[in-house]
């Protein structure tokens, strides 16, 4: 898969979060975006997801520019799956209904078929006995696995994960990272924003360092972590890997 940015600018008020970014990455399974908070990772993820559009420039996936009009963006989003750090589950619905709802109302699936698909994905992520529970009755790791099941139930070509473990304790983090690793190994294409450096090193094909309005460095994971080229990258890795 190829992700490209051609002169991308994204500003919020007077602040340019991404400033004329030109960058390209090819990866087979997984791309990890790392960097300090506020550096532009989540903004880049929202652009790749089609949730926001650039103020200038183009975002391209596999050589095709993402559309900028809302109708075409809705069609593009139907081919992606998105998981955020805050789960974004409907609190009044059961886990099963959280997966069923977008299958019926966004993807046009019949109710009976959607029930079967949703049940199979909950079973896949070891949630078969929890489908009747509302999110408040699930652990953080279980809620995030429901969110991942919902994002994958319509078989997206690309799964986007924006810091999916940042709200979890270490045990639940490991639980969710295991699921992501299994997805990667099964062939699901993934773009991941993460602070889990060990996971990025062992799971991503390509790692990109996002900071200061741009992508300062990217490369194959082993080379990126073992021999960073930019002093900013080296300083960041030294800090975050110190303990």
C-alpha positions in Angstrom: 0.0 0.0 0.0 1.2 3.5 -0.8 0.3 6.6 1.2 1.3 10.0 -0.2 1.1 13.6 0.9 1.6 16.3 -1.8 2.1 19.7 -0.3 -0.5 19.1 2.4 -1.5 22.0 4.7 -4.0 21.7 7.6 -4.5 24.7 9.9 -6.8 25.3 12.9 -7.2 29.0 13.2 -3.8 30.6 12.9 -1.9 27.4 13.8 -0.7 25.2 10.9 -0.7 21.6 12.3 0.6 20.3 9.0 2.7 22.7 6.9 3.3 21.8 3.2 4.0 18.2 3.9 5.5 16.2 1.0 6.0 12.5 1.9 5.4 9.0 0.6 5.5 5.6 2.2 5.0 2.1 0.9 4.1 -0.7 3.3 2.7 -4.2 3.0 0.8 -4.6 6.3 1.3 -1.7 8.8 2.4 1.9 9.0 3.0 3.4 12.5 2.9 7.1 13.1 4.8 8.2 16.2 5.9 11.5 17.7 5.2 13.9 20.6 1.7 15.0 21.5 0.5 17.9 19.4 2.9 17.1 16.6 0.2 16.4 14.0 -0.3 12.6 14.2 -4.0 12.6 14.8 -4.6 15.4 12.3 -2.8 13.3 9.7 -4.9 10.3 10.7 -8.1 12.2 10.3 -7.0 13.3 6.8 -6.3 9.7 5.9 -9.7 8.6 7.3 -11.5 11.2 5.2 -12.9 12.9 8.3 -11.1 16.1 7.5 -9.8 17.6 4.2 -6.5 19.5 3.7 -6.6 23.2 3.3 -4.0 22.8 0.5 -2.4 19.9 -1.3 -3.5 16.3 -1.8 -3.7 13.2 0.3 -3.4 10.0 -1.9 -3.9 6.4 -1.1 -2.5 3.9 -3.7 -2.0 6.7 -6.2 -5.6 8.1 -6.0 -6.3 11.5 -4.4 -8.8 11.4 -1.6 -12.0 13.3 -2.6 -12.8 16.6 -1.0 -16.6 16.8 -1.5 -18.8 15.3 1.2 -20.7 12.8 -0.9 -17.5 11.2 -2.3 -15.9 11.3 1.1 -18.8 9.3 2.6 -18.2 6.7 -0.1 -14.5 6.6 0.7 -15.1 6.3 4.5 -17.3 3.2 3.8 -14.2 1.5 2.6 -12.2 2.2 5.8 -12.4 1.3 9.4 -11.6 3.7 12.2 -10.9 3.2 15.9 -10.2 6.0 18.3 -8.7 6.0 21.8 -12.0 6.8 23.4 -13.9 3.8 22.1 -16.8 5.9 20.8 -19.4 3.2 21.5 -23.0 4.1 21.9 -23.5 3.7 25.7 -27.2 2.8 25.5 -26.7 -0.1 23.1 -25.3 -3.5 23.8 -22.0 -4.6 22.4 -23.8 -6.6 19.7 -26.0 -3.7 18.7 -23.0 -1.4 18.5 -21.6 -3.6 15.8 -25.0 -4.1 14.0 -26.0 -0.5 13.8 -23.5 0.8 11.2 -23.8 -2.4 9.2 -27.5 -1.7 8.7 -27.6 2.1 8.6 -24.3 2.9 6.9 -23.5 -0.1 4.8 -27.1 -1.2 3.9 -26.9 -4.7 5.2 -30.1 -6.5 6.1 -30.8 -6.9 9.8 -30.6 -10.7 9.8 -27.3 -10.7 7.9 -25.9 -7.9 10.1 -26.7 -9.9 13.3 -24.8 -12.9 12.0 -21.8 -10.8 10.9 -21.7 -8.9 14.2 -21.9 -12.1 16.2 -19.1 -13.7 14.2 -16.8 -10.7 14.8 -17.5 -10.6 18.5 -16.7 -14.3 18.7 -13.5 -13.7 16.7 -12.3 -11.2 19.3 -13.3 -13.4 22.3 -16.4 -11.4 23.1 -19.1 -14.0 22.3 -20.3 -14.1 25.9 -20.5 -10.3 26.2 -22.7 -9.3 23.3 -25.7 -8.5 25.4 -23.8 -6.1 27.7 -23.8 -2.3 27.4 -20.3 -0.7 27.3 -20.4 0.4 31.0 -20.4 -3.3 31.9 -17.3 -4.1 29.9 -13.6 -3.6 30.8 -11.6 -1.1 28.8 -9.9 -3.8 26.8 -13.3 -5.4 26.0 -14.8 -2.0 24.9 -11.8 -1.4 22.6 -12.2 -4.9 21.1 -15.9 -4.1 20.4 -14.8 -0.9 18.7 -12.3 -2.9 16.6 -15.0 -5.5 15.7 -17.3 -2.7 14.7 -14.6 -1.1 12.5 -13.8 -4.4 10.8 -17.3 -5.9 10.4 -17.8 -4.4 6.9 -14.4 -5.7 5.7 -12.6 -2.4 5.1 -9.5 -2.2 2.9 -7.8 -0.1 5.5 -8.0 0.0 9.3 -7.0 3.3 11.0 -6.2 3.1 14.7 -5.6 6.4 16.5 -3.8 5.7 19.8 -6.2 2.7 20.6 -4.5 1.8 23.9 -3.8 5.3 25.4 -6.8 5.0 27.8 -6.0 1.5 28.9 -4.0 0.0 31.8 -1.0 -2.2 30.9 -2.9 -5.5 31.0 -5.7 -4.2 28.8 -3.1 -2.6 26.5 -1.5 -6.0 26.0 -4.9 -7.5 25.3 -5.7 -4.9 22.5 -2.2 -5.0 21.0 -2.5 -8.8 20.7 -5.6 -8.3 18.6 -3.9 -5.7 16.4 -1.0 -8.0 15.9 -3.3 -10.8 14.9 -5.0 -8.6 12.4 -1.7 -7.5 10.9 -0.6 -11.1 10.6 -3.9 -12.0 8.9 -3.3 -9.5 6.1 -5.3 -6.5 7.3 -3.7 -3.2 6.2 -3.3 -0.9 9.1 -2.2 2.7 9.9 -1.6 3.1 13.6 -0.9 6.1 15.8 0.8 4.8 18.9 3.1 5.6 21.8 3.9 1.9 22.2 7.4 1.9 20.7 8.1 -1.8 21.2 4.9 -2.7 19.4 5.6 -0.3 16.5 9.1 -1.7 16.2 8.0 -5.3 15.9 4.7 -4.9 14.1 5.0 -2.0 11.6 6.7 -2.3 8.2 7.3 1.4 8.1 7.5 4.0 11.0 7.1 7.8 10.5 8.1 10.5 13.0 5.6 13.3 13.0 6.4 16.6 14.7 6.5 20.3 14.1 4.0 20.4 11.3 5.7 17.7 9.2 7.1 14.2 8.8 10.7 14.5 9.8 11.8 11.0 9.1 10.4 7.6 8.1 11.7 4.3 7.1 11.7 0.5 7.7 11.0 -0.1 11.4 14.4 -1.9 12.2 16.4 0.8 10.5 14.3 3.6 11.9 14.7 2.5 15.5 18.3 1.2 15.2 19.8 4.1 13.2 17.7 7.3 13.2 19.0 9.8 10.8 17.5 13.1 12.2 18.6 14.5 15.5 15.0 15.2 16.4 14.1 11.6 15.9 17.1 10.4 18.0 16.2 12.8 20.8 12.6 11.7 20.9 13.5 8.0 20.9 16.1 8.5 23.6 13.5 10.2 25.8 10.7 7.8 25.2 12.8 4.6 25.5 14.8 5.8 28.5 12.8 3.8 31.1 
